Amino acid sequence: MSKVNLPSPYKGENTEETVEILMDTVLKLRKELSFLMYNLDEENVPYINSLVEDISGNFTLISQTSDAITSVVSDVSGNTSSITQNSDAITFKVDSSDYTASIIVSLINSGTVEISAHNIDLNGIVNVNKLLTIGTSTETEDKQLTFHAGGVAESFIKSTLNSGYSDLLIKSATITLMGWDGGVRFDSNVYFNGNIDWGTNSPTAVFG
């Protein structure tokens, strides 16, 4: 933005002329200030910093630039946490180290956390303590859980809404159902569209 020239008032030859000069100066000043406020950019406001500190050495800092916002909280013992937000990433750090899984879990255990992204990669073992829900009761889109194992045809479990009911499809090259003690139990009708091979070493099938 070009340099702003603020008007300077001066004394007239008499009181009436001085009043007119002051009124004219006020109008010019208002015009220049309006132009300045509507044309703020990096040339005149490159960044915003806000620092709050107490006598013990604890402080908080908020720094804002055109491409990032960073907040820092630090205490007298040297413990420091920070959050940096960019247009394509959010970085969390504690004591100059990235958040570990245990720290994140301890922070979100007391409430509900929503993470929205096009892709979310979870590397490692993911434990669900009680209930895993995919979708909501008002959604009508198909839901699918896919298992990649490097093959061409991957295994998957798919839920499809059919006439108000949810149909579940389990598809894989081979599906094995095994019960440790009571075997495998079907509590409703079972339909087979293909052949049934009980195998030479398989136990006898019991119906009824």
Buried (B, 14 or more C-beta within 10 A) or exposed (E): EEEEEEBEBEEEEEEEEBEEBBEEBEEBBEEBEEEEEEEEEEEEEEEEEEEEEEEEEBBEBEBBEEEBBBBBBBEEEEEBBBEBBEEEEEEEBBEEEEBEEEBEEEEEEEEEEEEEEEEEEEEEEEEEEEEEEEEEEEEEEEBEEEEEEEEEEEBBBBBBBEEEEEEEEEEEEEEEEEEEEEEEEEEEEEEEEEEEEEEEEEEEEEEE
